[in-house]
Amino acid sequence: MGSLPIAVSGSTVHGGGSGGGGSKWWRWCNKNTSCGKSGSNGGDGCANSSAFVFFLVAFVCLASIGGLYCRFLLPPNVHTTLSSLGCNEDNEGSWSIGVYYGDSPFNLKPIEEANVWRNKTAAWPVANPVVTCASASGASFPSNFVADPFLYVQGDILYLFFEAKNSITMQGDIGVARSTDKGATWEQLGVALDEDWHLSYPYVFDYNGNIYMMPEGSANGDLRLYRAVKFPTEWKLEKVLMKKPLVDSFITQHDGKYWLFGSDHSGIGAKKNGQLEIWYSSSPLGPWKPHKKNPIYNTDKSKGARNGGRPFLYDGHLHRAGQDCGETYGRRLRLFKIEVLTPTDYKEVEVPLGLKESMKGRNAWNGARSHQLDVQQLSSGEWVAVMDGDRVPSGDVNRRFILGCASVLGVVMLVILFGMLLGAVKGLVPLSWCPHNAGKRSDATFDWERSSLLSNRMRLFCSRLNRASSSLRARIKPRTCSGGLVLAVIFLVTLVLMCTGVKYIYGGSGAQEAYPLNGQYSQFTLLTMTYDARLWNLKMYVKHYSRCSSVREIVVVWNKGQPPELSELDSAVPVRIRVEEQNSLNNRFKVDPLIKTRAVLELDDDIMMPCDDVERGFKVWREHPERIVGFYPRLADGNPLKYRAENHAREHNGYNMILTGAAFMDSKMAFKKYWSKEAAAGRAEVDKLFNCEDVLLNYLYANASSSSTVEYVKPAWAIDTSKFSGVAISRNTQTHYGLRSSCLQKFSEMYGSISSRKSEFHHRSDGWDV
């Protein structure tokens, strides 16, 4: 093959063979236009300037769209706002710890089902998780997450030992907390054990009057035993039990011997998270002898070989918890009943754990995985357990970053393609990269270019790349209908990739988490009123809101027609349909003794809003449980009183009513007020007009207090789904507003005017009421 042509002093020296392709490339490279004669790069100016303008406009447009998407559609990353010291995003996860109760270790229920109330933290009831990264960080040891919980029971006091991932050193320390109310609230006592290496899995036990801790410290290459000097915060190294980097180990007594279970992933051929070994001794202090069948397991990581907490004795049998790490590290727990345990033989069979996995996905604190359980029996006979959980899989931060970068790279490529089709981008390789534009060169450089095969191939490659623009335009013909359709598709795909990239890079885990108050979480009941013609709305409503983190139960007040079967509703929480005998709007606030939570969210079945808005509203209500807290403010004023839309309230920077079609309230207080004797005349008016039940409740609240009785929270967005289903209750806005104006006047005569009351917007420091 001959060499490609080389330009020397404006002339072209041709090589033999296939020099024609190279000549075309040099003609493209040497092309000079009137876009600037002064300098060798004059022809570059026009192409570069048009490309620059195109890329600038594309960047501004896409950045604006990404910013709007981030502002209005992405939920905030609540986890990182829980503490100013810790709770940073961590690739290992966002673990936290929950408490469970039961009459046996196979019938455990989360603390919220025990209906434990705590007025101090406005938790009615207390809900899991009870210990989080914010709990540890608030006690002056900043942590990204807490995991690996172990209990130590001392009379009526529970001590909780756990791994706390230090936000500064990025290694695990052992934290400790104390509870005097069976785990409902925890006092953080600080760091119990801190070494120069990572610590986790703090297995605590008694022996000969002493309290010992055997944490995992595999990063140091051994297994160590510590003794409490001043329980629970001061520990002293008692002994190095093994010079092996064992992970997640425990010691248990059985048939007169002590047995040590652990996993050694350092051996040749050892399968990570699928290996289990056993040793035995006459004392927890050793010496330890290996089991004859070691390794007991060296199998698939989903089989539960790696330990998942403290073993427990029940009904005469020892039980071991193991980790299923098949889908991701710590995906779920598996429970095994040990049938044979001798120095020469071992046999266990899997038994049901009895715990239901949450269907709320990442919105649940343990929606993605749970990998450790410690269950113990109290002196009362009741069983108490602690379990950790995470809403994201292992490696989620890295995965999101990689996907986000890949999406952005896809955006860049599509923008270049779009520019080429429009003609704004003339070529993929700038003219200034051509060899003849590189400035003065020596004869040696020319000789090298003639003989270099790599140089020749690069020239040919660049030439073909730059001809791709005109070739694409000739094939697609952007000025035609089909070409315009191609441009539209490219534009839409670019927007989707842009939003996807923003979501993965800036959107956090994607979870719409609950907001704690004073360090504790709680739950509420969601209540809606509907009838048979709105079943489509109800199905969508239940599927969406049942996945919100703090929703405990959905109560459907069925006013008319044949109610649906529960199997027709896709729900992550229990649904109860309360069929009413009379079609009345007063049924919305009927006293319901089956509601277990203090907070009720009255939410119409045609309103769709993000779970994050619901969670923000719940937190605000917990701050002001004596108020109606909702998302639609109104200002009733004028003479005579007139009902107007939200715009009127904003124009006058204030409101005195909250529509209860989307509002939190104290179920007992609100329903009791509504069904009191004093409200009988108002209820009769509601039945007469089939309207104004929410207006009446606002008057009843205002009549009972001289302080503010309403609080507004602005939703990021809300959609009225009745517009799509054609079953809106109030189709004629003018008539609807006229009826409500009449209600305002009549209720003012009955219960006193509310026109003098006014709560202002923009008074919250968090900006949730703008």
RABEL-V383010 format. One line per field, one symbol per residue. phi: phi as a letter, one per 20 degrees, with the letter a starting at -180 (. if undefined). burial: b if it has 24 or more other ideal C-beta (glycine too) atoms within 12 Angstrom, else e. A space follows every 50 residues. Layout:
BEGIN
phi->???
burial->???
END
This chain:
BEGIN
phi->.ffffceclneddeeemefffffffffffegcdffpeeofdgffffffff fffffffffffffffffffffddeffefgfefbfecmffcffpcgbccdc caebfdcecfgffeledcffdldcefcfedccffffffemcgceacblfc ececmedddddbfdfffeemceddebcccdcmnfccefdoeebccfcfca lffdbealndddccefcgfenbdddddfecfddcccfeaefbecefdldb dcdblmcdcddacdeeffnfefmcdbccccaebfenfddfffeffgcbcf feenfffcpffcdblncecceceedffbfmgbecdceeecbcfdbbbbcf cffndeffeemffefcfdabcbccdceeffnfdcccbebbecffmfffff fffffffffffgffffffffffnfdfaedgffefgfeenfceffffffff efffffffffffffffffgffffffelgeeffffffffffffffffffff ffffedemfnfdefdfclncdbcceeccdbbffdfgffffgfffffefge febdddeeebneffffffdececfdcddeefdecfffgdffcfefedfec debgfdddbffffffffffffffcfededbdcecdebncfgcecffgfff fdlabcbcfefbbebfgfffffffdfffefffffffffelamfffgffff fffebeefdcbdceffabcefffeemcffdfefffgfffffffgffffff cnfdfeeadefmeefemecf
burial->eebbbbbeeeeeeeeeeebebbebbbebbbbbeeeeeeeebebbbebbee beebbeebeeebeebbeebbeebbbbbbbbbbbeebbbbbbbbbbbbbbb bbeebbebbbbbbbebbbeebbbbbbbbbbbbbbbbbbbebbbbbbbbbb bbbeeeebbbbbbbbbbeeebbbbbbbbbebbbbbbbbbbbbbbbeebbb bbbbbeeeeebbbbbbbbeeebbbbbbbeebbbebeebeebbebbbbbbb bbebeeebbbbbbbbeeeebeebbbbbbbbbeebeeebeebeebbbbbbe bebbbbbbbbbbebeeebbbbbbbbbebbbbbbbbbbbeebeeeebebee bebebeebebbbbbbbbbbbbbbbbbbeeeebbbbbbbbbbbbbebbeeb eebbeebbebbeebbbbbbbbbbbbbbbbebeebbbbeeeeeeeeeeebb eeeebbeebbebbebbbbbeebbeebebeeeeeeebbeebbeebbebbbb bbbbbbbbbbbbbbbbbebbbbbbbbbbbbbeebbebbbbbbbbbbbbbb bbbbbbbbbbeebbeeeebebbbbbbbbebeeebbbbbbbebeebbbbbb bbbbbbbbbbbbbbbbbbbbbbbbbbbbbbbbbbbbbeeebebbebeebe eeebbbbbbbbbbbbbbbbbbebbbeeebeebbebbeebebbbbbbbbbb bbbbeeebbbbbbbbbebebbbeeeebebbeeeeeebebbbbbbbbbbeb bebbbebbbebeeeeeebbe
END
